[in-house]
Amino acid sequence: MGITYTKQDDGWTGGVQREVVLDAAFDADYTAGGESLDPADADLGAIENVDIESITTDSGYVVEWDNDAGTLVVREESDTGGGLTEVAGATDLSGESIRLSVRGRS
């Protein structure tokens, strides 16, 4: 599966927009290209914005939101010193987690 989302909180931010706070827990089989975050994962009809409360996991992986693909991409420091690169598919990220603030419409 790759990732498990657990809702921590939700509320209306004004008008028809809701904000949902999710804990995202990775597992032992990262999907190359990023882990999908579907609107249904946040009990929303559409996602408008995703903020990652702390982009770095406990082990130092950096997590970014790819708005175009609708995925959470996990990166690490390159072995060759070329900056951050995406971790390989099937990387074991079990025990890694982040908190997300997802805004959208019901």
Residue pairs with C-beta under 8 A, 6 or more apart in sequence:
1 27
1 29
2 26
2 27
2 29
2 30
2 31
2 35
2 36
3 24
3 25
3 26
3 27
3 35
3 36
3 72
4 24
4 25
4 27
5 22
5 23
5 24
5 25
5 37
5 41
5 42
6 22
6 23
6 25
7 20
7 21
7 22
7 42
7 43
8 21
8 22
8 23
8 99
9 20
9 21
10 18
10 19
10 20
10 21
10 43
11 18
11 19
12 18
12 19
13 19
13 103
16 105
16 106
17 48
17 103
17 104
17 105
18 44
18 103
18 104
18 105
18 106
19 101
19 102
19 103
20 42
20 43
20 44
20 101
20 102
20 103
20 104
21 99
21 100
21 101
21 102
22 41
22 42
22 99
22 100
22 102
23 97
23 98
23 99
23 100
24 35
24 37
24 72
24 97
24 98
24 99
24 100
25 96
25 97
26 35
26 57
26 74
26 93
26 94
26 95
26 96
26 97
27 93
27 94
28 92
28 93
28 94
29 90
29 92
30 74
30 87
30 88
30 89
30 90
30 91
30 92
30 93
31 89
32 86
32 88
32 89
32 90
33 69
33 71
33 73
33 86
33 89
34 66
34 69
34 71
34 72
34 73
34 74
34 86
35 71
35 72
35 74
36 70
36 71
37 47
37 50
37 65
37 70
37 71
37 72
37 100
37 102
38 70
39 45
39 46
39 47
39 104
42 102
42 104
43 106
44 102
44 104
44 105
44 106
45 104
45 105
45 106
46 104
46 105
47 70
47 102
47 103
47 104
48 103
48 104
48 105
49 102
49 103
49 104
50 65
50 67
50 100
50 101
50 102
50 103
51 65
51 100
51 101
51 103
52 63
52 64
52 65
52 72
52 98
52 99
52 100
52 101
53 98
53 99
53 100
53 101
54 98
54 99
55 62
55 63
55 64
55 98
56 62
56 63
57 63
57 74
57 93
57 96
57 97
57 98
58 95
58 96
58 97
59 95
59 96
60 76
60 77
61 74
61 75
61 76
61 87
61 93
61 96
62 74
62 75
62 76
62 84
63 72
63 73
63 74
63 75
63 98
64 72
64 73
64 75
65 71
65 72
65 73
66 72
66 73
72 98
72 100
73 86
74 86
74 87
74 91
74 93
74 96
75 84
75 85
75 86
75 87
76 84
76 85
76 87
77 83
77 84
78 84
78 85
87 93
